[in-house]
């Protein structure tokens, strides 16, 4: 009767809750990434060298908004299912924005109809 708990290895695979929440806020929203992808090549900025980012900030996936340590890792990322799904989403219809959400909730600008000429 004894032995190891069968659920012991499951805990190791879970994300740390704090780490997961922190990473969630560092990613740009879908609407910001979509707007960036719509820009022509000439208007996109070159990637500046940044020592704080992986790979000095030179290896970047625009669809996923992620930086990579080197070209090999970035090219492997391009083959993953997550990346392909993200590309498919970004090539589809425009994602919802905060303005859309506000209008749906009834918090947008009021529609008072056409302005009437005042009598003076």
Biopython code that builds the backbone (N, CA, C, O; Angstrom):
import numpy as np
from Bio.PDB.StructureBuilder import StructureBuilder

atoms = [
    (1, "UNK", "N", (0.843, -1.176, 0.000)),
    (1, "UNK", "CA", (0.000, 0.000, 0.000)),
    (1, "UNK", "C", (0.872, 1.217, 0.000)),
    (1, "UNK", "O", (-0.112, 1.765, 0.496)),
    (2, "UNK", "N", (1.454, 1.838, -0.049)),
    (2, "UNK", "CA", (2.284, 3.007, 0.066)),
    (2, "UNK", "C", (2.786, 3.441, -1.309)),
    (2, "UNK", "O", (2.152, 3.187, -2.333)),
    (3, "UNK", "N", (3.867, 4.059, -1.301)),
    (3, "UNK", "CA", (4.467, 4.515, -2.548)),
    (3, "UNK", "C", (4.211, 5.988, -2.795)),
    (3, "UNK", "O", (3.686, 6.705, -1.943)),
    (4, "UNK", "N", (4.588, 6.408, -3.959)),
    (4, "UNK", "CA", (4.452, 7.837, -4.303)),
    (4, "UNK", "C", (3.009, 8.183, -4.648)),
    (4, "UNK", "O", (2.240, 7.339, -5.106)),
    (5, "UNK", "N", (2.677, 9.394, -4.426)),
    (5, "UNK", "CA", (1.368, 9.907, -4.787)),
    (5, "UNK", "C", (1.277, 10.002, -6.310)),
    (5, "UNK", "O", (2.188, 10.550, -6.930)),
    (6, "UNK", "N", (0.217, 9.490, -6.934)),
    (6, "UNK", "CA", (0.130, 9.523, -8.400)),
    (6, "UNK", "C", (0.004, 10.929, -8.977)),
    (6, "UNK", "O", (0.285, 11.143, -10.156)),
    (7, "UNK", "N", (-0.412, 11.876, -8.165)),
    (7, "UNK", "CA", (-0.612, 13.241, -8.668)),
    (7, "UNK", "C", (0.600, 14.134, -8.447)),
    (7, "UNK", "O", (0.570, 15.315, -8.792)),
    (8, "UNK", "N", (1.664, 13.584, -7.877)),
    (8, "UNK", "CA", (2.830, 14.388, -7.521)),
    (8, "UNK", "C", (3.480, 15.042, -8.739)),
    (8, "UNK", "O", (3.887, 16.201, -8.662)),
    (9, "UNK", "N", (3.586, 14.329, -9.860)),
    (9, "UNK", "CA", (4.270, 14.880, -11.033)),
    (9, "UNK", "C", (3.445, 15.947, -11.741)),
    (9, "UNK", "O", (3.998, 16.749, -12.495)),
    (10, "UNK", "N", (2.137, 15.973, -11.514)),
    (10, "UNK", "CA", (1.266, 16.943, -12.179)),
    (10, "UNK", "C", (1.586, 18.356, -11.719)),
    (10, "UNK", "O", (1.548, 19.285, -12.526)),
    (11, "UNK", "N", (1.898, 18.539, -10.451)),
    (11, "UNK", "CA", (2.170, 19.866, -9.920)),
    (11, "UNK", "C", (3.362, 20.525, -10.594)),
    (11, "UNK", "O", (3.391, 21.746, -10.750)),
    (12, "UNK", "N", (4.342, 19.730, -10.994)),
    (12, "UNK", "CA", (5.534, 20.286, -11.611)),
    (12, "UNK", "C", (5.243, 20.882, -12.974)),
    (12, "UNK", "O", (5.937, 21.798, -13.414)),
    (13, "UNK", "N", (4.234, 20.377, -13.639)),
    (13, "UNK", "CA", (3.933, 20.845, -14.991)),
    (13, "UNK", "C", (3.086, 22.107, -15.023)),
    (13, "UNK", "O", (3.009, 22.779, -16.051)),
    (14, "UNK", "N", (2.459, 22.428, -13.915)),
    (14, "UNK", "CA", (1.595, 23.607, -13.884)),
    (14, "UNK", "C", (2.419, 24.885, -13.899)),
    (14, "UNK", "O", (3.556, 24.916, -13.430)),
    (15, "UNK", "N", (1.830, 25.928, -14.442)),
    (15, "UNK", "CA", (2.479, 27.231, -14.415)),
    (15, "UNK", "C", (2.358, 27.844, -13.024)),
    (15, "UNK", "O", (1.372, 27.629, -12.318)),
    (16, "UNK", "N", (3.340, 28.584, -12.657)),
    (16, "UNK", "CA", (3.220, 29.373, -11.444)),
    (16, "UNK", "C", (2.170, 30.442, -11.720)),
    (16, "UNK", "O", (2.233, 31.120, -12.746)),
    (17, "UNK", "N", (1.236, 30.595, -10.846)),
    (17, "UNK", "CA", (0.132, 31.520, -11.085)),
    (17, "UNK", "C", (0.632, 32.951, -11.280)),
    (17, "UNK", "O", (0.182, 33.652, -12.187)),
    (18, "UNK", "N", (1.558, 33.378, -10.430)),
    (18, "UNK", "CA", (2.082, 34.734, -10.516)),
    (18, "UNK", "C", (2.829, 34.957, -11.831)),
    (18, "UNK", "O", (2.696, 36.008, -12.457)),
    (19, "UNK", "N", (3.616, 33.958, -12.243)),
    (19, "UNK", "CA", (4.375, 34.054, -13.489)),
    (19, "UNK", "C", (3.428, 34.124, -14.687)),
    (19, "UNK", "O", (3.667, 34.888, -15.622)),
    (20, "UNK", "N", (2.361, 33.335, -14.663)),
    (20, "UNK", "CA", (1.389, 33.326, -15.750)),
    (20, "UNK", "C", (0.690, 34.677, -15.859)),
    (20, "UNK", "O", (0.531, 35.200, -16.963)),
    (21, "UNK", "N", (0.271, 35.248, -14.735)),
    (21, "UNK", "CA", (-0.424, 36.535, -14.737)),
    (21, "UNK", "C", (0.484, 37.654, -15.237)),
    (21, "UNK", "O", (0.044, 38.528, -15.984)),
    (22, "UNK", "N", (1.767, 37.626, -14.820)),
    (22, "UNK", "CA", (2.706, 38.658, -15.216)),
    (22, "UNK", "C", (2.927, 38.615, -16.732)),
    (22, "UNK", "O", (2.955, 39.662, -17.380)),
    (23, "UNK", "N", (3.082, 37.439, -17.292)),
    (23, "UNK", "CA", (3.329, 37.294, -18.724)),
    (23, "UNK", "C", (2.121, 37.730, -19.535)),
    (23, "UNK", "O", (2.264, 38.218, -20.656)),
    (24, "UNK", "N", (0.937, 37.557, -18.976)),
    (24, "UNK", "CA", (-0.287, 37.906, -19.687)),
    (24, "UNK", "C", (-0.359, 39.403, -19.982)),
    (24, "UNK", "O", (-0.863, 39.805, -21.031)),
    (25, "UNK", "N", (0.148, 40.236, -19.056)),
    (25, "UNK", "CA", (0.041, 41.674, -19.235)),
    (25, "UNK", "C", (1.161, 42.252, -20.092)),
    (25, "UNK", "O", (1.076, 43.408, -20.505)),
    (26, "UNK", "N", (2.200, 41.486, -20.368)),
    (26, "UNK", "CA", (3.290, 41.987, -21.183)),
    (26, "UNK", "C", (3.011, 41.852, -22.677)),
    (26, "UNK", "O", (3.712, 42.460, -23.487)),
    (27, "UNK", "N", (2.012, 41.076, -23.054)),
    (27, "UNK", "CA", (1.695, 40.829, -24.454)),
    (27, "UNK", "C", (0.757, 41.916, -24.952)),
    (27, "UNK", "O", (-0.171, 42.318, -24.250)),
    (28, "UNK", "N", (1.006, 42.393, -26.178)),
    (28, "UNK", "CA", (0.104, 43.372, -26.779)),
    (28, "UNK", "C", (-1.234, 42.714, -27.077)),
    (28, "UNK", "O", (-1.306, 41.501, -27.276)),
    (29, "UNK", "N", (-2.281, 43.506, -27.108)),
    (29, "UNK", "CA", (-3.590, 42.989, -27.460)),
    (29, "UNK", "C", (-3.679, 42.651, -28.939)),
    (29, "UNK", "O", (-2.872, 43.113, -29.746)),
    (30, "UNK", "N", (-4.669, 41.840, -29.282)),
    (30, "UNK", "CA", (-4.840, 41.425, -30.673)),
    (30, "UNK", "C", (-5.052, 42.618, -31.599)),
    (30, "UNK", "O", (-4.554, 42.624, -32.725)),
    (31, "UNK", "N", (-5.789, 43.628, -31.133)),
    (31, "UNK", "CA", (-6.067, 44.777, -31.996)),
    (31, "UNK", "C", (-4.803, 45.588, -32.269)),
    (31, "UNK", "O", (-4.648, 46.122, -33.367)),
    (32, "UNK", "N", (-3.894, 45.692, -31.296)),
    (32, "UNK", "CA", (-2.638, 46.424, -31.511)),
    (32, "UNK", "C", (-1.733, 45.681, -32.482)),
    (32, "UNK", "O", (-1.094, 46.299, -33.334)),
    (33, "UNK", "N", (-1.673, 44.356, -32.358)),
    (33, "UNK", "CA", (-0.859, 43.549, -33.273)),
    (33, "UNK", "C", (-1.441, 43.624, -34.681)),
    (33, "UNK", "O", (-0.699, 43.725, -35.659)),
    (34, "UNK", "N", (-2.770, 43.577, -34.785)),
    (34, "UNK", "CA", (-3.445, 43.645, -36.093)),
    (34, "UNK", "C", (-3.138, 44.974, -36.786)),
    (34, "UNK", "O", (-2.863, 44.999, -37.985)),
    (35, "UNK", "N", (-3.183, 46.068, -36.038)),
    (35, "UNK", "CA", (-2.871, 47.380, -36.613)),
    (35, "UNK", "C", (-1.423, 47.451, -37.078)),
    (35, "UNK", "O", (-1.130, 48.054, -38.110)),
    (36, "UNK", "N", (-0.516, 46.837, -36.321)),
    (36, "UNK", "CA", (0.899, 46.825, -36.688)),
    (36, "UNK", "C", (1.124, 46.035, -37.975)),
    (36, "UNK", "O", (1.964, 46.400, -38.798)),
    (37, "UNK", "N", (0.370, 44.955, -38.140)),
    (37, "UNK", "CA", (0.521, 44.120, -39.340)),
    (37, "UNK", "C", (-0.035, 44.813, -40.585)),
    (37, "UNK", "O", (0.407, 44.527, -41.698)),
    (38, "UNK", "N", (-0.996, 45.717, -40.409)),
    (38, "UNK", "CA", (-1.589, 46.411, -41.556)),
    (38, "UNK", "C", (-0.666, 47.465, -42.150)),
    (38, "UNK", "O", (-0.832, 47.864, -43.303)),
    (39, "UNK", "N", (0.312, 47.920, -41.358)),
    (39, "UNK", "CA", (1.231, 48.939, -41.848)),
    (39, "UNK", "C", (2.087, 48.386, -42.989)),
    (39, "UNK", "O", (2.480, 47.221, -42.944)),
    (40, "UNK", "N", (2.381, 49.189, -44.001)),
    (40, "UNK", "CA", (3.295, 48.730, -45.053)),
    (40, "UNK", "C", (4.719, 48.577, -44.514)),
    (40, "UNK", "O", (5.053, 49.117, -43.459)),
    (41, "UNK", "N", (5.539, 47.847, -45.236)),
    (41, "UNK", "CA", (6.917, 47.564, -44.808)),
    (41, "UNK", "C", (7.720, 48.845, -44.562)),
    (41, "UNK", "O", (8.570, 48.883, -43.672)),
    (42, "UNK", "N", (7.453, 49.891, -45.347)),
    (42, "UNK", "CA", (8.235, 51.126, -45.229)),
    (42, "UNK", "C", (7.968, 51.834, -43.903)),
    (42, "UNK", "O", (8.861, 52.489, -43.365)),
    (43, "UNK", "N", (6.752, 51.713, -43.369)),
    (43, "UNK", "CA", (6.401, 52.431, -42.149)),
    (43, "UNK", "C", (6.808, 51.695, -40.875)),
    (43, "UNK", "O", (6.845, 52.297, -39.802)),
    (44, "UNK", "N", (7.116, 50.398, -40.979)),
    (44, "UNK", "CA", (7.514, 49.637, -39.795)),
    (44, "UNK", "C", (8.904, 50.047, -39.350)),
    (44, "UNK", "O", (9.808, 50.219, -40.168)),
    (45, "UNK", "N", (9.062, 50.200, -38.053)),
    (45, "UNK", "CA", (10.351, 50.617, -37.506)),
    (45, "UNK", "C", (11.312, 49.432, -37.463)),
    (45, "UNK", "O", (10.896, 48.286, -37.289)),
    (46, "UNK", "N", (12.597, 49.724, -37.623)),
    (46, "UNK", "CA", (13.606, 48.678, -37.431)),
    (46, "UNK", "C", (13.698, 48.357, -35.959)),
    (46, "UNK", "O", (13.437, 49.212, -35.112)),
    (47, "UNK", "N", (14.069, 47.127, -35.650)),
    (47, "UNK", "CA", (14.159, 46.713, -34.257)),
    (47, "UNK", "C", (15.408, 47.315, -33.611)),
    (47, "UNK", "O", (16.519, 47.047, -34.069)),
    (48, "UNK", "N", (15.252, 48.113, -32.572)),
    (48, "UNK", "CA", (16.426, 48.683, -31.898)),
    (48, "UNK", "C", (17.121, 47.611, -31.057)),
    (48, "UNK", "O", (16.485, 46.660, -30.603)),
    (49, "UNK", "N", (18.411, 47.769, -30.858)),
    (49, "UNK", "CA", (19.173, 46.842, -30.020)),
    (49, "UNK", "C", (18.832, 47.142, -28.564)),
    (49, "UNK", "O", (19.009, 48.266, -28.094)),
    (50, "UNK", "N", (18.344, 46.132, -27.860)),
    (50, "UNK", "CA", (17.959, 46.290, -26.461)),
    (50, "UNK", "C", (18.554, 45.137, -25.663)),
    (50, "UNK", "O", (18.215, 43.977, -25.896)),
    (51, "UNK", "N", (19.429, 45.448, -24.735)),
    (51, "UNK", "CA", (20.119, 44.411, -23.973)),
    (51, "UNK", "C", (19.195, 43.660, -23.029)),
    (51, "UNK", "O", (19.524, 42.549, -22.612)),
    (52, "UNK", "N", (18.052, 44.230, -22.681)),
    (52, "UNK", "CA", (17.141, 43.581, -21.743)),
    (52, "UNK", "C", (16.302, 42.483, -22.408)),
    (52, "UNK", "O", (15.780, 41.609, -21.717)),
    (53, "UNK", "N", (16.169, 42.517, -23.718)),
    (53, "UNK", "CA", (15.339, 41.533, -24.423)),
    (53, "UNK", "C", (16.179, 40.340, -24.873)),
    (53, "UNK", "O", (17.388, 40.474, -25.062)),
    (54, "UNK", "N", (15.556, 39.185, -25.044)),
    (54, "UNK", "CA", (16.304, 38.025, -25.547)),
    (54, "UNK", "C", (16.853, 38.300, -26.941)),
    (54, "UNK", "O", (16.169, 38.900, -27.771)),
    (55, "UNK", "N", (18.073, 37.868, -27.201)),
    (55, "UNK", "CA", (18.684, 38.055, -28.515)),
    (55, "UNK", "C", (18.892, 39.513, -28.867)),
    (55, "UNK", "O", (18.895, 39.875, -30.044)),
    (56, "UNK", "N", (19.067, 40.360, -27.849)),
    (56, "UNK", "CA", (19.255, 41.812, -28.032)),
    (56, "UNK", "C", (18.075, 42.452, -28.772)),
    (56, "UNK", "O", (18.218, 43.538, -29.335)),
    (57, "UNK", "N", (16.926, 41.799, -28.776)),
    (57, "UNK", "CA", (15.727, 42.350, -29.394)),
    (57, "UNK", "C", (15.708, 42.292, -30.901)),
    (57, "UNK", "O", (14.927, 43.010, -31.525)),
    (58, "UNK", "N", (16.543, 41.456, -31.517)),
    (58, "UNK", "CA", (16.649, 41.416, -32.973)),
    (58, "UNK", "C", (15.821, 40.308, -33.615)),
    (58, "UNK", "O", (15.567, 40.362, -34.818)),
    (59, "UNK", "N", (15.396, 39.311, -32.854)),
    (59, "UNK", "CA", (14.659, 38.176, -33.410)),
    (59, "UNK", "C", (13.245, 38.224, -32.843)),
    (59, "UNK", "O", (13.011, 37.849, -31.694)),
    (60, "UNK", "N", (12.308, 38.690, -33.662)),
    (60, "UNK", "CA", (10.962, 39.041, -33.208)),
    (60, "UNK", "C", (9.917, 38.402, -34.106)),
    (60, "UNK", "O", (10.059, 38.399, -35.328)),
    (61, "UNK", "N", (8.874, 37.865, -33.505)),
    (61, "UNK", "CA", (7.719, 37.368, -34.253)),
    (61, "UNK", "C", (6.610, 38.402, -34.093)),
    (61, "UNK", "O", (6.094, 38.603, -32.994)),
    (62, "UNK", "N", (6.252, 39.046, -35.179)),
    (62, "UNK", "CA", (5.291, 40.131, -35.114)),
    (62, "UNK", "C", (3.878, 39.625, -34.808)),
    (62, "UNK", "O", (3.122, 40.289, -34.099)),
    (63, "UNK", "N", (3.521, 38.457, -35.338)),
    (63, "UNK", "CA", (2.172, 37.938, -35.114)),
    (63, "UNK", "C", (1.927, 37.587, -33.652)),
    (63, "UNK", "O", (0.846, 37.833, -33.117)),
    (64, "UNK", "N", (2.945, 37.008, -33.011)),
    (64, "UNK", "CA", (2.797, 36.554, -31.623)),
    (64, "UNK", "C", (3.312, 37.571, -30.616)),
    (64, "UNK", "O", (3.094, 37.403, -29.416)),
    (65, "UNK", "N", (3.989, 38.621, -31.071)),
    (65, "UNK", "CA", (4.574, 39.647, -30.209)),
    (65, "UNK", "C", (5.539, 39.011, -29.218)),
    (65, "UNK", "O", (5.425, 39.212, -28.009)),
    (66, "UNK", "N", (6.505, 38.230, -29.748)),
    (66, "UNK", "CA", (7.494, 37.550, -28.915)),
    (66, "UNK", "C", (8.889, 37.773, -29.469)),
    (66, "UNK", "O", (9.091, 37.875, -30.679)),
    (67, "UNK", "N", (9.853, 37.848, -28.547)),
    (67, "UNK", "CA", (11.263, 37.945, -28.909)),
    (67, "UNK", "C", (11.929, 36.597, -28.656)),
    (67, "UNK", "O", (11.524, 35.854, -27.761)),
    (68, "UNK", "N", (12.957, 36.285, -29.453)),
    (68, "UNK", "CA", (13.645, 35.008, -29.338)),
    (68, "UNK", "C", (15.142, 35.225, -29.199)),
    (68, "UNK", "O", (15.671, 36.273, -29.570)),
    (69, "UNK", "N", (15.824, 34.206, -28.651)),
    (69, "UNK", "CA", (17.248, 34.321, -28.358)),
    (69, "UNK", "C", (18.102, 34.299, -29.618)),
    (69, "UNK", "O", (19.125, 34.981, -29.675)),
    (70, "UNK", "N", (17.703, 33.522, -30.640)),
    (70, "UNK", "CA", (18.474, 33.467, -31.884)),
    (70, "UNK", "C", (17.579, 33.073, -33.043)),
    (70, "UNK", "O", (16.391, 32.807, -32.857)),
    (71, "UNK", "N", (18.143, 33.037, -34.231)),
    (71, "UNK", "CA", (17.378, 32.770, -35.454)),
    (71, "UNK", "C", (16.800, 31.360, -35.431)),
    (71, "UNK", "O", (15.667, 31.147, -35.862)),
    (72, "UNK", "N", (17.560, 30.410, -34.939)),
    (72, "UNK", "CA", (17.122, 29.017, -34.942)),
    (72, "UNK", "C", (15.851, 28.829, -34.119)),
    (72, "UNK", "O", (14.912, 28.159, -34.551)),
    (73, "UNK", "N", (15.833, 29.419, -32.945)),
    (73, "UNK", "CA", (14.664, 29.304, -32.075)),
    (73, "UNK", "C", (13.460, 29.992, -32.714)),
    (73, "UNK", "O", (12.340, 29.485, -32.649)),
    (74, "UNK", "N", (13.697, 31.147, -33.329)),
    (74, "UNK", "CA", (12.593, 31.853, -33.982)),
    (74, "UNK", "C", (12.034, 31.039, -35.143)),
    (74, "UNK", "O", (10.817, 30.953, -35.311)),
    (75, "UNK", "N", (12.913, 30.443, -35.942)),
    (75, "UNK", "CA", (12.454, 29.646, -37.074)),
    (75, "UNK", "C", (11.710, 28.392, -36.616)),
    (75, "UNK", "O", (10.773, 27.953, -37.283)),
    (76, "UNK", "N", (12.116, 27.814, -35.489)),
    (76, "UNK", "CA", (11.380, 26.675, -34.929)),
    (76, "UNK", "C", (10.003, 27.126, -34.463)),
    (76, "UNK", "O", (9.027, 26.388, -34.596)),
    (77, "UNK", "N", (9.922, 28.330, -33.919)),
    (77, "UNK", "CA", (8.637, 28.871, -33.472)),
    (77, "UNK", "C", (7.679, 29.033, -34.651)),
    (77, "UNK", "O", (6.478, 28.806, -34.508)),
    (78, "UNK", "N", (8.201, 29.422, -35.815)),
    (78, "UNK", "CA", (7.346, 29.601, -36.985)),
    (78, "UNK", "C", (6.666, 28.303, -37.407)),
    (78, "UNK", "O", (5.640, 28.343, -38.085)),
    (79, "UNK", "N", (7.211, 27.162, -37.024)),
    (79, "UNK", "CA", (6.649, 25.860, -37.399)),
    (79, "UNK", "C", (5.620, 25.345, -36.396)),
    (79, "UNK", "O", (4.966, 24.336, -36.662)),
    (80, "UNK", "N", (5.459, 26.006, -35.258)),
    (80, "UNK", "CA", (4.583, 25.493, -34.211)),
    (80, "UNK", "C", (3.116, 25.745, -34.526)),
    (80, "UNK", "O", (2.767, 26.625, -35.313)),
    (81, "UNK", "N", (2.281, 24.956, -33.897)),
    (81, "UNK", "CA", (0.837, 25.069, -34.081)),
    (81, "UNK", "C", (0.309, 26.397, -33.529)),
    (81, "UNK", "O", (-0.583, 27.006, -34.119)),
    (82, "UNK", "N", (0.866, 26.846, -32.391)),
    (82, "UNK", "CA", (0.428, 28.115, -31.795)),
    (82, "UNK", "C", (0.642, 29.276, -32.767)),
    (82, "UNK", "O", (-0.235, 30.124, -32.933)),
    (83, "UNK", "N", (1.808, 29.307, -33.405)),
    (83, "UNK", "CA", (2.117, 30.397, -34.330)),
    (83, "UNK", "C", (1.185, 30.346, -35.536)),
    (83, "UNK", "O", (0.655, 31.374, -35.959)),
    (84, "UNK", "N", (0.985, 29.158, -36.086)),
    (84, "UNK", "CA", (0.116, 29.048, -37.263)),
    (84, "UNK", "C", (-1.318, 29.457, -36.959)),
    (84, "UNK", "O", (-1.982, 30.067, -37.798)),
    (85, "UNK", "N", (-1.806, 29.121, -35.750)),
    (85, "UNK", "CA", (-3.147, 29.549, -35.349)),
    (85, "UNK", "C", (-3.216, 31.064, -35.221)),
    (85, "UNK", "O", (-4.192, 31.694, -35.627)),
    (86, "UNK", "N", (-2.160, 31.637, -34.649)),
    (86, "UNK", "CA", (-2.115, 33.092, -34.454)),
    (86, "UNK", "C", (-2.111, 33.826, -35.795)),
    (86, "UNK", "O", (-2.784, 34.845, -35.951)),
    (87, "UNK", "N", (-1.350, 33.304, -36.764)),
    (87, "UNK", "CA", (-1.315, 33.910, -38.101)),
    (87, "UNK", "C", (-2.698, 33.849, -38.731)),
    (87, "UNK", "O", (-3.142, 34.812, -39.356)),
    (88, "UNK", "N", (-3.378, 32.722, -38.570)),
    (88, "UNK", "CA", (-4.721, 32.556, -39.138)),
    (88, "UNK", "C", (-5.700, 33.563, -38.534)),
    (88, "UNK", "O", (-6.538, 34.129, -39.236)),
    (89, "UNK", "N", (-5.581, 33.779, -37.212)),
    (89, "UNK", "CA", (-6.446, 34.749, -36.539)),
    (89, "UNK", "C", (-6.166, 36.163, -37.053)),
    (89, "UNK", "O", (-7.095, 36.929, -37.310)),
    (90, "UNK", "N", (-4.889, 36.504, -37.201)),
    (90, "UNK", "CA", (-4.509, 37.854, -37.625)),
    (90, "UNK", "C", (-4.844, 38.123, -39.095)),
    (90, "UNK", "O", (-4.995, 39.282, -39.481)),
    (91, "UNK", "N", (-4.963, 37.085, -39.918)),
    (91, "UNK", "CA", (-5.321, 37.275, -41.323)),
    (91, "UNK", "C", (-6.836, 37.312, -41.512)),
    (91, "UNK", "O", (-7.317, 37.599, -42.609)),
    (92, "UNK", "N", (-7.586, 37.025, -40.455)),
    (92, "UNK", "CA", (-9.043, 37.015, -40.525)),
    (92, "UNK", "C", (-9.624, 38.405, -40.318)),
    (92, "UNK", "O", (-8.967, 39.408, -40.596)),
    (93, "UNK", "N", (-10.862, 38.460, -39.826)),
    (93, "UNK", "CA", (-11.499, 39.766, -39.597)),
    (93, "UNK", "C", (-10.827, 40.529, -38.461)),
    (93, "UNK", "O", (-10.127, 39.958, -37.625)),
    (94, "UNK", "N", (-11.061, 41.820, -38.461)),
    (94, "UNK", "CA", (-10.445, 42.697, -37.467)),
    (94, "UNK", "C", (-10.891, 42.315, -36.057)),
    (94, "UNK", "O", (-12.088, 42.140, -35.827)),
    (95, "UNK", "N", (-9.958, 42.179, -35.104)),
    (95, "UNK", "CA", (-10.332, 41.847, -33.713)),
    (95, "UNK", "C", (-11.095, 43.004, -33.064)),
    (95, "UNK", "O", (-11.014, 44.149, -33.510)),
    (96, "UNK", "N", (-11.824, 42.684, -32.022)),
    (96, "UNK", "CA", (-12.585, 43.703, -31.301)),
    (96, "UNK", "C", (-11.645, 44.617, -30.524)),
    (96, "UNK", "O", (-10.593, 44.192, -30.048)),
    (97, "UNK", "N", (-12.044, 45.875, -30.405)),
    (97, "UNK", "CA", (-11.262, 46.850, -29.661)),
    (97, "UNK", "C", (-12.016, 47.256, -28.397)),
    (97, "UNK", "O", (-13.153, 46.838, -28.183)),
    (98, "UNK", "N", (-11.383, 48.064, -27.574)),
    (98, "UNK", "CA", (-12.036, 48.543, -26.356)),
    (98, "UNK", "C", (-13.221, 49.434, -26.706)),
    (98, "UNK", "O", (-14.225, 49.433, -25.993)),
    (99, "UNK", "N", (-13.119, 50.198, -27.801)),
    (99, "UNK", "CA", (-14.235, 51.045, -28.228)),
    (99, "UNK", "C", (-15.456, 50.203, -28.569)),
    (99, "UNK", "O", (-16.578, 50.570, -28.217)),
    (100, "UNK", "N", (-15.251, 49.077, -29.251)),
    (100, "UNK", "CA", (-16.359, 48.165, -29.562)),
    (100, "UNK", "C", (-17.031, 47.672, -28.288)),
    (100, "UNK", "O", (-18.258, 47.615, -28.200)),
    (101, "UNK", "N", (-16.210, 47.315, -27.298)),
    (101, "UNK", "CA", (-16.746, 46.807, -26.033)),
    (101, "UNK", "C", (-17.548, 47.892, -25.317)),
    (101, "UNK", "O", (-18.613, 47.610, -24.766)),
    (102, "UNK", "N", (-17.051, 49.121, -25.320)),
    (102, "UNK", "CA", (-17.772, 50.217, -24.672)),
    (102, "UNK", "C", (-19.106, 50.491, -25.353)),
    (102, "UNK", "O", (-20.116, 50.702, -24.682)),
    (103, "UNK", "N", (-19.111, 50.488, -26.683)),
    (103, "UNK", "CA", (-20.351, 50.726, -27.412)),
    (103, "UNK", "C", (-21.366, 49.612, -27.172)),
    (103, "UNK", "O", (-22.562, 49.880, -27.060)),
    (104, "UNK", "N", (-20.905, 48.379, -27.092)),
    (104, "UNK", "CA", (-21.798, 47.249, -26.843)),
    (104, "UNK", "C", (-22.405, 47.324, -25.447)),
    (104, "UNK", "O", (-23.536, 46.888, -25.235)),
    (105, "UNK", "N", (-21.659, 47.874, -24.500)),
    (105, "UNK", "CA", (-22.141, 47.995, -23.122)),
    (105, "UNK", "C", (-22.983, 49.249, -22.925)),
    (105, "UNK", "O", (-23.503, 49.476, -21.833)),
    (106, "UNK", "N", (-23.126, 50.062, -23.959)),
    (106, "UNK", "CA", (-23.929, 51.272, -23.849)),
    (106, "UNK", "C", (-23.187, 52.429, -23.225)),
    (106, "UNK", "O", (-23.814, 53.361, -22.723)),
    (107, "UNK", "N", (-21.848, 52.392, -23.244)),
    (107, "UNK", "CA", (-21.066, 53.460, -22.620)),
    (107, "UNK", "C", (-20.438, 54.380, -23.662)),
    (107, "UNK", "O", (-19.543, 55.156, -23.328)),
    (108, "UNK", "N", (-20.882, 54.312, -24.911)),
    (108, "UNK", "CA", (-20.306, 55.151, -25.946)),
    (108, "UNK", "C", (-20.938, 56.526, -25.961)),
    (108, "UNK", "O", (-21.677, 56.888, -25.046)),
    (109, "UNK", "N", (-20.651, 57.282, -26.987)),
    (109, "UNK", "CA", (-21.235, 58.612, -27.135)),
    (109, "UNK", "C", (-22.741, 58.476, -27.365)),
    (109, "UNK", "O", (-23.168, 57.595, -28.111)),
    (110, "UNK", "N", (-23.546, 59.325, -26.743)),
    (110, "UNK", "CA", (-24.990, 59.218, -26.940)),
    (110, "UNK", "C", (-25.381, 59.657, -28.337)),
    (110, "UNK", "O", (-24.777, 60.569, -28.902)),
    (111, "UNK", "N", (-26.387, 59.012, -28.892)),
    (111, "UNK", "CA", (-26.891, 59.371, -30.198)),
    (111, "UNK", "C", (-28.179, 60.164, -30.004)),
    (111, "UNK", "O", (-29.250, 59.595, -29.793)),
    (112, "UNK", "N", (-28.055, 61.487, -30.080)),
    (112, "UNK", "CA", (-29.193, 62.362, -29.832)),
    (112, "UNK", "C", (-29.953, 62.730, -31.101)),
    (112, "UNK", "O", (-30.856, 63.566, -31.071)),
    (113, "UNK", "N", (-29.590, 62.116, -32.193)),
    (113, "UNK", "CA", (-30.273, 62.410, -33.442)),
    (113, "UNK", "C", (-29.684, 63.653, -34.106)),
    (113, "UNK", "O", (-28.699, 64.209, -33.621)),
    (114, "UNK", "N", (-30.290, 64.093, -35.225)),
    (114, "UNK", "CA", (-29.763, 65.248, -35.921)),
    (114, "UNK", "C", (-29.960, 66.534, -35.116)),
    (114, "UNK", "O", (-30.947, 66.691, -34.397)),
    (115, "UNK", "N", (-29.014, 67.433, -35.251)),
    (115, "UNK", "CA", (-29.106, 68.694, -34.515)),
    (115, "UNK", "C", (-30.180, 69.573, -35.169)),
    (115, "UNK", "O", (-30.272, 69.676, -36.392)),
    (116, "UNK", "N", (-30.978, 70.193, -34.316)),
    (116, "UNK", "CA", (-32.008, 71.092, -34.818)),
    (116, "UNK", "C", (-31.485, 72.520, -34.721)),
    (116, "UNK", "O", (-30.704, 72.863, -33.833)),
    (117, "UNK", "N", (-31.933, 73.324, -35.645)),
    (117, "UNK", "CA", (-31.502, 74.727, -35.632)),
    (117, "UNK", "C", (-32.193, 75.426, -34.466)),
    (117, "UNK", "O", (-33.404, 75.304, -34.280)),
    (118, "UNK", "N", (-31.418, 76.143, -33.700)),
    (118, "UNK", "CA", (-31.989, 76.850, -32.572)),
    (118, "UNK", "C", (-32.651, 78.141, -33.048)),
    (118, "UNK", "O", (-32.219, 78.758, -34.022)),
    (119, "UNK", "N", (-33.692, 78.528, -32.349)),
    (119, "UNK", "CA", (-34.395, 79.757, -32.704)),
    (119, "UNK", "C", (-33.760, 80.913, -31.948)),
    (119, "UNK", "O", (-33.753, 80.927, -30.717)),
    (120, "UNK", "N", (-33.233, 81.874, -32.677)),
    (120, "UNK", "CA", (-32.654, 83.020, -31.990)),
    (120, "UNK", "C", (-33.263, 84.296, -32.450)),
    (120, "UNK", "O", (-32.889, 85.367, -31.971)),
]
sb = StructureBuilder()
sb.init_structure("model")
sb.init_model(0)
sb.init_chain("A")
sb.init_seg("    ")
for serial, (resi, resn, name, xyz) in enumerate(atoms, 1):
    if name == "N":
        sb.init_residue(resn, " ", resi, " ")
    sb.init_atom(name, np.array(xyz, "f"), 0.0, 1.0, " ", f" {name:<3s}", serial, name[0])
structure = sb.get_structure()
